[in-house]
Amino acid sequence: MNEKEIILKPLTDDDVSIFKKWLNKDYIYKWFCPDGNVQKEAWLNEINHRHDEYSFMNHFMVYHQNKKIGFCLYFDCYYLQEYTQKNYGITPDINSVYEIGYLIGEEEYLNKGIGKIIIKKLEEKIIETGGKEIFADPGEGNVISIKTLLSNGFEKINDGDYRKKLK
């Protein structure tokens, strides 16, 4: 897959229904909603309140040749101090540590290297903000995502704690 063919565009209200559809897919639901429907509703609440309560988060749709194929996000961990302390054991300064998340919602695009491209594009956006480190928290059973993170230069700190220092 050519990196230039993958484009990130800000998530719009029209994208919410496709994101919801993707969350219902078994291979996504088990990783994005390991605690069940409560977590699914939390994701939908986050998306629906991205202009107010969650305005510090940056949500994107992933496109390949004008087709929506996935979703990704990044956010400054400074704005979720309690979460960051609990999950990563740190209290970050503003514009220093960011967390990412991503999914490929269309099955025909799985196992084509798109996750690696998405991570690279998110990293570029975080570098533009002045970010110094990126975190990700995949479930340890999500071997494909973990391999993708590792191939993008992330290091495993603990289970569900993968980090990459930026230059």
C-alpha positions in Angstrom: 0.0 0.0 0.0 1.4 3.4 -1.0 1.6 5.8 1.9 0.4 8.7 -0.2 -2.9 6.8 -0.8 -3.8 6.9 2.9 -5.2 10.2 4.1 -6.4 11.3 7.5 -9.4 13.7 7.6 -11.0 15.1 10.7 -14.0 13.1 11.8 -17.4 14.7 11.0 -20.9 14.1 12.2 -21.6 12.1 9.0 -18.8 9.7 10.1 -20.3 8.7 13.5 -22.6 6.1 12.0 -19.8 4.3 10.2 -17.6 4.4 13.4 -20.5 2.9 15.3 -20.9 0.2 12.7 -17.1 -0.6 13.0 -17.3 -0.8 16.8 -19.9 -3.6 16.4 -17.5 -5.8 14.3 -16.2 -8.6 16.4 -12.6 -8.1 15.6 -12.8 -4.4 16.6 -15.3 -4.7 19.5 -13.0 -7.2 21.4 -10.1 -4.7 21.5 -11.9 -1.4 21.7 -14.6 -2.6 24.1 -13.1 -5.3 26.3 -15.4 -4.2 29.1 -18.5 -4.6 26.9 -21.2 -2.2 25.9 -20.4 0.3 28.6 -17.0 0.9 26.9 -18.7 1.1 23.5 -21.1 3.8 24.8 -18.1 5.6 26.2 -16.5 5.6 22.8 -19.7 7.0 21.2 -20.0 9.6 23.9 -16.4 10.7 23.2 -17.0 11.0 19.5 -20.3 12.8 20.0 -18.7 15.3 22.4 -15.5 15.8 20.4 -16.3 19.6 20.1 -16.8 20.2 23.8 -15.9 17.8 26.6 -13.3 16.0 24.4 -12.1 18.9 22.3 -8.5 18.1 23.3 -8.7 14.9 21.3 -8.1 14.7 17.6 -10.3 12.2 15.8 -9.8 11.2 12.2 -11.3 9.0 9.5 -8.8 7.1 7.5 -9.3 7.2 3.7 -8.0 5.1 0.8 -8.9 6.6 -2.6 -11.9 8.5 -1.1 -13.2 5.4 0.7 -13.5 5.5 4.5 -11.6 2.5 5.7 -10.6 3.3 9.3 -10.4 5.6 12.3 -7.6 7.0 14.4 -7.0 9.5 17.1 -4.4 11.2 19.3 -4.6 13.3 22.4 -2.4 15.2 24.8 -2.2 13.0 27.9 -1.9 16.2 30.0 -5.7 16.5 29.7 -6.3 13.1 31.2 -3.9 13.2 34.2 -5.7 10.6 36.3 -6.0 8.1 33.4 -2.3 8.7 32.5 -1.2 8.2 36.1 -3.2 5.0 36.4 -2.2 3.5 33.1 1.3 4.7 32.6 2.5 5.9 36.0 3.3 9.4 35.0 2.0 12.9 35.3 2.8 14.6 32.0 3.4 18.2 31.2 1.3 19.9 28.5 2.3 19.1 24.9 4.8 16.4 25.9 3.1 13.0 25.9 0.4 11.9 23.5 -1.6 8.7 23.2 -2.8 7.2 19.9 -5.4 4.7 18.9 -6.5 3.4 15.5 -8.6 0.8 13.8 -9.1 -0.5 10.3 -12.9 -0.9 9.9 -13.0 -2.5 6.4 -11.9 -6.1 6.4 -10.4 -6.0 2.9 -7.9 -3.5 4.1 -6.6 -5.6 7.0 -3.0 -7.0 6.8 -1.9 -4.6 4.1 0.4 -2.4 6.2 -2.1 0.4 6.7 -1.8 0.4 10.5 1.9 1.2 10.1 1.0 4.1 7.8 -1.6 5.4 10.2 0.8 5.4 13.1 3.4 7.2 11.0 0.9 9.9 10.0 -0.2 10.3 13.6 3.4 10.6 14.7 3.9 13.4 12.1 0.9 15.3 13.5 2.2 14.9 17.1 5.7 16.1 16.1 4.1 19.2 14.7 2.6 19.9 18.1 6.0 19.6 19.8 5.2 16.3 21.4 8.1 14.3 22.8 6.7 10.9 23.4 3.8 8.7 22.1 2.0 6.1 24.1 -0.3 3.3 23.0 -2.2 0.7 25.1 -3.1 -2.3 23.0 -4.5 -5.4 24.7 -1.7 -8.0 24.9 -3.7 -10.4 22.8 -3.8 -7.9 20.0 -0.7 -9.3 18.4 -1.1 -7.6 15.1 -1.4 -4.2 16.7 1.6 -4.8 18.9 3.7 -5.9 16.0 2.7 -2.8 14.1 3.7 -0.6 17.0 7.0 -2.3 17.5 7.8 -2.0 13.8 7.1 1.7 14.1 9.8 2.0 16.8 7.6 1.6 20.0 9.1 -0.2 22.9 7.1 -2.4 25.4 7.3 -1.0 28.9 4.7 -3.3 30.5 1.6 -5.2 29.3 -0.6 -2.6 27.5 2.1 0.1 27.8 4.0 0.8 24.6 6.0 4.0 24.1 8.1 5.8 21.5 10.4 8.8 22.2 10.3 11.4 19.4 13.4 13.1 18.2 
